[in-house]
Amino acid sequence: MEKLLNRVLVPVDFSDISEAVVNTAKFLGEKFHPKFYLLHVISPLIYVSTPESMVVDVIDAQIIEEIEEAKRKSAENLLNNYKEQLKEFEVDTILDIGNPADIILEKEEELNVDLTILGGHQKGLVERILLGSTSEAVVKHSKKPVLVIKGHTLTKLERVVIAYDFSETADSMLQYAVEFLKPFQSKIFLLHVEEEIEIPILEKLGINIIPQVRKKKKEKLDHVRELFEKNNLSAEVVYIEERDPVEGILEFLQKGDYDMIMVANKGLSGLKRILMGSVSLEVLRKSHIPVFVYKQQNK
């Protein structure tokens, strides 16, 4: 049977979170033994235009080359330091110049990776800026699963929440979760947050279908629980009624000591993404724990 993780992309920007990203890669590597690709993207030099009234000498092209070469050498040294931390694994280092999110997405496809591990921060304005510019852009457009680390290294996967919404992508995520979490013997918290159901016509007729809908959902959730238990993974079903999905998920995460949450992203494109938003992206922005964003793989 083919390994779940053969090639893992690990982009680092040399900020404080990069150490946690690399250590998380090492933690997962101990179970899956993939090949790692350590990637750093150098931002191109940008010069701000000045008013015509100001006299500015033309910057010598040689100076620009020297600056870029210095940045490259510094980045190579830092990448080699991270490579040393992963010395028990096969590791390639990659340096590129451009927009980080664009390069990460290009490398995912070019290298055909199975997972990308990115850094994010726990809360506040910094998180908004960083997630908005890189991690969120990657999650929106990636065709691969993405694990976003929030502030600290992922050191254990004892208690994992799986947000489940009965979608086709969420169903695909379940079997993936079994294979991903089995080596860690995780306890699964299978969480479904039921949005408020409003059917005005049926309400006027005095017909209440909500109990039947809930019954069917809970039967399916019990089957899913059995799937995990057949694979020796303890599982608990959590059903939250009539709540906003994002609020329900985040409140649940705050009430317990969980190591990671897995969410399915349906990969809406274009106008649909703008109009509908995404529960997975909102959870990504606001969660205080690592978020594993699953993307359904093309067969």
N, C-alpha and C positions, 0 to 999 in steps of 0.2 A: 504494500500500500504506500502510495506517495505521501511524503511528509506534507503537513499542512503549511508549514513555512519553510520555503527553500531559499528565498531571496528577500531580504528586508532592507528598505531604504531608511537611512537615519540622517535627516537633514539637521545640521547644527549651525547656529548663528553666533556662537561664542558668548552668548549672554549667560546669565546665572542659570537659566533653565537647561542649558545644553548638557551640563554635568548629569542632571537627573534623566535626561533623554538617553544618554549613553549608558548610564547605569541600568536603566529600564531595559534597554536592548540586551545588556549582559544577562539580566534576570530571565528574560524570555529565552535568550540563547541557550541557557543551561538546560532547557527542556526540549527545544526544537532544533538546535544546532544548525541554523541557517547560514548562508553567506550574507555578510553585511556590506552595505555600500554607504560609507560615510560621505555625506555631501555638504559642501559649503558653497554658497552663492555670494560672489563679490558684487556689490552694487557698482554700476559704472560711474565714473566721475561725471558730475553734473555741474555746469557753470551757470550762475545766475546772470542774466543779461543786465546791463547797466545803462543808465540814461546816456544819450548821445553827447550831452554836455560834459560828461566825465571822460577824461583821457585815460584809457587803459591799454597797457602794452599787451600785445598778443602773447599768449602763453606758449612757450616753446613746446613743440610736440615731444621733444626728448624728455622734458620735465614730467609731462603726463605719463610717458612710458615708465619713467623711473618710479613715480608714485605708485602706478599699478603693479609694477614688479615688486616693490616693497610690500604692498598689500598681499600679493600672491605668496611671497616667501613667508610672511607672518602667518598666513592662513595655512600653508603647508605644515609649518611647525606645530600649530595647534591641532591640526587634523592628525598628525603623526602621534601626538600625545594621546588623543582619544583612541587611535588605533592600538596603541600599546595597552590601553585598558581592556581592549577586546582581543588580546593576543592569543587566547586559546581558540579563537574562531578564524575562519577565512574572512579577510576584510580588504576591500578595495576603497581607496580614497579618491574623491572626485572634486575638482575645483571648476567652477564655471562663473561666467559673468552675465548678469541680467537681472530680471525681476524674480525674486525668490519663488513665489508661487508658480509662475510660469515654468521655471526650470525644474522645480520639483515634479510638476505634472508631466513634463517631457521625459524626465528620467524614470518615472514610474512606468510609462509605456515602453520606453526604449529598453529598460532592463527587465521588464515583465515581472515586477516584484509582487510578492504576495501580501505585503503589509508595509505601511509607512508609519514611522513613529515620529511625532512632532511634539514641540513644546508649546505650552500655553501657561498663562499665569492664573492664580487663583481668583482674583477679584479686582475690581476697581478699574480706573481709566486705562492703566497699562494693558490690562487684559483686552479691553475693547480695541485698543489700537493694534496690538499684536495679532489678535485673532482676526480682526477685520482685514488686516493687510496680508496675512500669510495663511495661518491655520484654517481659518474659515473659508478662504478662497480655495484652498486645496480640498477641503472636505466637500465643498459645493460641487466642484468639477471633477474630482477624482473618480476613477472607475474601480479603485482598489479600496480595501478596508484601511482605515486610518485610526491610529491610537494617539490621542492627544493627552499628554501628561500635564497635570495641573500643579505646578509649583514644587512638587516633591517626587522623588524616585518611587516607582511602583516596586515594592519589595515583597508583596504577598498577594495572593488571589484566593484568600480563604472565604470571603463573602462577596459575591458578585450579584448585582441587580441586572436583570434582563427586562427591558421595557418592551412589552409585546402588544401589538395593536391588530393582530389577526390579518395583516396584509400579506401578500405573496412574498415580499422581501423579508418580512419578519419571520415567516415560516422557513425561508431559506437560512436565515440567521440561526435558527434553533439547532440544526444539525452541525453547523459550523461551530457554534458555542460548545457543543458536546466535545468535539475534537480539540478545540482550543483549551478548554478548562479541565478536561480529564487528567492531564498530567499533574495538575495542581490539587486535584481532589476538592474542588471548590464547593461551597454550599451556594445553591442558586436561589435567588428570590425572584420569582417570575411575577412581574408587576404589570397589571393592566389597569389603566385609568379610563373609566367610562365617561365619555363626554355626555352632557345633558341631551337626552333624546326628546325632541319636540315634533310631534306629528299632529298638527291642528285638526285635520279632518277626522282622524280617529278619536281625538279627544272630544270633539263635538258629538260623535256617535256613542260616546261612553265606552269606547273600546280601549283597553290598556294592554299593549303587547310587551311592555317593558319586562314583566316577570318572565315571559317566555324567552325573550332575547337574552336576559341574564342567565337563565338556566342553560341555554345552548352554549353561551360563552364559557360558563364555568365547567361544563362538561368537556369542552375543548381544552381548557386550561389544565384539567385533571389528566387528560391524555398526554399533554405536553410534559407535565410533572412526571408521569410514568416513563416517558422517553429518557429523561435525565436519570431517574432512579434505576432503569435497566442498565445504564452505563455507570452505575456505582457513584452517581453524583446526587447528594442530598438536595431536595428541592422543596420549596414552600411557595404556594400560590398566594398572591396578595391582590385583592380586587377592590379598587376604590371607585365608589359610585358618584356619578354626576359631578365631575370636577373638570376644570381646564386641564388638559393632559400635562402641559409643562409645569403648571403649579403643583399638580398632584405628584408628579415625579420628583420635583425638587424638594417638596415637603417631606416625602418619604425618605429621600437621601439624607436630609438633615436629622432625622429622628434616629438613625442607626449608624453603626460603625461599618461602613462598606468600603471595599477596596477599589471597585471599578463599576461602571455602568456600561452596558452594551445597548446600543440603539441602532435601529435599521434606518437607513436613508434611502429613499426611493429614487433619488437622483432626478427630481423634477428639473426640467430645463426651461430656459427662456422666460417667457411671460408667466408661466405657471409658478415658477419659483418666486418671482417678484410679487405676484398677487397672493399666493398661498402661504409663503414662508415655509418653515419647516420645524416640526417639533424637535427633531434631532439637532438642528442648529441652535435652537433656543436653549436646549439642555447643554449643548457644548459651551455656549457663552456663559451660562450661569452656574454650572455644576462646580462644586469644590473638590471633586475627586476625578481621577482619570476617566475619559470618555472614549470608548471603543465604538467607532462609527462603521457599521457593516454596510458594505455595498454588494448587492447580488452579482455573482460572477456569471459572465456569459459562458454558456456551455459550448 
